[in-house]
Amino acid sequence: LLLLDEPAAGLRHKEKQELIKVLRQLQSEGMSILLVEHDMDLVMDVCDHLVVMEFGTLLTQGTPAEIQASPAVRAAYLGTEH
């Protein structure tokens, strides 16, 4: 199990792409990765299961597609129309 906390923080685009390659290689070798990250492009690109937290509480979990379609995630992170 590899634990990573904000590994993309401070990285340029090309460096992030290299990080993604390394993470995918580790996954293909059977490595489990626990990733804490705010870069949603990286998260959606690398992760196959997501857990979304809001103020320290579980909001939802699922695949990247399920998370992107989640009304709860949209409301929490994008706000709601009034």
Number of C-alpha atoms within 10 A of each C-alpha: 8 10 10 12 11 11 15 19 11 9 11 9 10 9 12 17 14 11 17 17 13 12 18 17 12 14 14 10 9 10 13 13 16 13 17 15 15 13 13 10 9 15 17 16 11 18 16 11 14 19 14 14 13 11 6 7 8 10 13 15 15 14 14 19 12 14 19 13 11 14 13 16 19 13 11 12 10 10 10 10 5 3
